[in-house]
């Protein structure tokens, strides 16, 4: 529930400086909420092992997408900094 409250806080008060940072933080909290609730699927609520295995792949996919989004923006920011340094030289 803390992630849900954090999402509400981010939308209401907008404590971050840029819109991009706010969107990334909301994406992180939404992903965390999805993954927290996804952990319930690995308990006895889902009795079939095949279904748990499929849900495990979905769980890994959601985690991987979140990581790839962050790595993409990190690489783009690094490329922009390198371009600016090359223009200064």
N, C-alpha and C positions, 0 to 999 in steps of 0.2 A: 504493500500500500504506500510505502514511502516514495516509490518512483511515481506513482499516480499523483501524489501530492506535489512532488517536485515538478511534474509537467504542468500542473495547474499554476503553481507559483511562477514558473517561467513564462507562461502565457499572460498572466495577470499583471505581473510587476516588471517584466522585461529587464532583468538586472544586468544583462550583458551589453557591451558597447555596440557591437555590430549585429546586423540581422543574420549574417552568415553564422556567427558563433552561436546565436540563439537557436537557429535551425539545427545546427549540428548537435547541440546539447539536447534539444527535444528529440532528435532522432536517436541519440544514445539512450535516453530514458525510456523511450518507446520500445526500443530493442530490448533493453533490460527487462521491462515489464513483460514483454512477450516471452523472453527466455525464462523468467521466473515462473510464469504460469505454465510454460512448457515442461518444466521440471516435474510438475504433477503427473504428467503422462508417463513418467518412468517408474511410478509406484504401482500398486495393485489396482488402481482405477482402470488401467488398461490391461486386461488379462492375457491377450494374445501376444506372444513374443514377436511375431512378424510385424504387427502394428507398432510395437515399441521400436523395432528396428527402423521402420519407415519414419517414424517421428524423430528418431535420432538423426537420420540424414537431413530432415527438415531443420532440426535444431542446429546442426553443423552448418547448413546452408545459410541460415539467418546470421549466425555468428560470422561466417566468412564474408558475407555481403557487407556487414558493418565494418569489418576490418579492411576490406578492399576500398570502401568509400573513403575511409580515413587515410589509407595509403595513397590513394589517387590525389586527394587534395594536398597531402603532404608533398608529393612529388611535383605537383603543379606549382605550389608555393616555392619550392626549392628552385625549380626552373626559372621562375620569374625573378628570384633574387640573383641567380647566375646571370641572366640577361641584363639586369640593371648594373651589375658589377662590370660586365663586359662593355656596356655602353659608356661607363665612366672612364674606363681605360682607353 
